[in-house]
Amino acid sequence: KSNEAAWRREIETGISGHTNSGPFSVGVPEPKNSTAIDAGKAAVSWEPVDNAESYVVEWDSRDEKGWTFDREQTVRVIPTCDTSATLDFTGFTRIRWRVYAVPRFGQPGKESAWREIESIPVTKIYK
């Protein structure tokens, strides 16, 4: 709902870079030790990071061939503004997760180390 001149200004600003000042870097979130498993769901959480506006949780599953991420470089993603998330791993016996912080401006931070969660096996657990 803006006019063409405003639209062009926004594009030019985007191309030339933002003019906002403020912190542009974030640290690595530290996962908390508590992970609850209940009915195919796991509640994961981490310590807040200074300058983070949001977080991204990545999680991966393991099968007889190993971790999906190691083979295909793909993960499931959950964006959140909280310092916790719930993973639904119904049908999976073993998953791993990691989290990284995202600042308001600038590049996302580095991912935390992977944390593994093992549930009650559906048919068997691949190790």
C-alpha positions in Angstrom: 0.0 0.0 0.0 2.8 2.4 -0.8 3.5 4.5 -3.8 6.1 3.8 -6.4 8.6 6.4 -5.0 8.4 4.8 -1.5 8.8 1.3 -3.0 11.9 2.4 -5.0 13.4 4.0 -1.8 12.9 0.7 0.0 14.6 -1.3 -2.8 17.5 1.2 -3.0 18.0 1.0 0.7 18.0 -2.8 0.6 20.5 -2.9 -2.2 22.9 -0.3 -0.6 22.6 -1.9 2.8 20.7 -1.0 5.9 21.4 2.1 7.9 20.3 0.8 11.3 22.9 0.8 14.0 23.1 -1.8 16.7 24.7 -5.1 17.6 25.1 -7.4 14.5 26.5 -10.5 16.1 25.2 -13.1 18.5 26.8 -15.9 20.5 26.2 -19.6 20.5 23.1 -20.7 22.6 23.9 -23.2 25.3 21.4 -26.1 25.4 20.0 -26.9 28.8 20.4 -30.4 30.1 16.7 -31.0 30.6 14.9 -32.7 27.7 11.5 -34.2 28.4 10.2 -37.0 26.2 6.4 -37.6 26.2 4.2 -39.3 23.6 6.6 -38.9 20.7 7.5 -35.3 21.6 10.6 -33.8 23.1 10.7 -30.4 24.8 14.2 -28.8 24.2 15.5 -25.5 25.6 18.6 -23.4 25.8 20.0 -20.3 27.5 19.1 -16.9 25.9 21.8 -15.2 23.9 22.5 -11.4 24.0 21.4 -9.5 20.9 19.3 -12.5 19.7 15.9 -11.6 18.2 15.0 -15.2 17.5 16.4 -18.7 17.3 16.3 -21.5 14.8 16.2 -25.2 16.0 17.4 -27.7 13.5 16.7 -31.4 14.0 17.7 -34.6 12.3 16.7 -38.2 12.4 18.8 -41.4 12.3 17.9 -44.6 10.4 19.8 -47.7 9.3 22.0 -45.7 6.9 23.0 -43.1 9.6 22.0 -39.4 10.1 19.9 -37.8 7.3 21.9 -34.6 7.5 25.2 -36.4 7.0 23.8 -38.0 3.8 21.5 -35.3 2.3 22.5 -32.1 4.1 18.9 -31.5 5.0 17.3 -30.8 8.4 13.9 -30.1 9.8 13.7 -26.4 11.0 11.7 -24.7 13.7 12.0 -20.9 13.9 11.0 -19.4 17.3 11.3 -16.3 19.4 11.3 -18.4 22.6 14.2 -20.2 24.2 12.4 -23.6 23.9 10.7 -25.7 21.2 8.8 -29.0 21.0 10.1 -31.6 18.5 7.6 -34.1 17.3 9.5 -37.3 16.5 6.7 -39.7 16.1 8.0 -42.6 14.0 11.6 -41.9 14.8 13.6 -43.7 17.4 16.6 -41.4 17.5 17.0 -37.7 16.7 19.5 -35.0 17.3 19.0 -31.2 17.5 21.0 -28.0 17.6 20.1 -24.3 17.8 21.5 -21.0 16.6 20.6 -17.4 17.4 19.5 -14.8 14.9 20.1 -11.1 15.5 17.8 -8.3 14.3 20.3 -7.3 11.7 23.4 -9.2 10.5 24.2 -12.9 10.0 22.9 -15.7 12.2 25.3 -17.0 14.9 27.1 -20.3 15.0 25.1 -23.5 15.8 25.3 -25.2 19.1 26.7 -28.7 19.2 24.3 -31.5 18.3 22.4 -33.0 21.2 20.9 -36.5 20.8 17.6 -37.8 22.0 16.6 -41.5 22.0 13.0 -42.6 22.4 11.2 -45.9 22.9 12.0 -47.9 19.8 9.2 -48.3 17.2 10.8 -51.4 15.7 14.5 -51.1 16.4 17.1 -48.5 17.2 19.9 -47.9 14.7 23.2 -47.2 16.4 
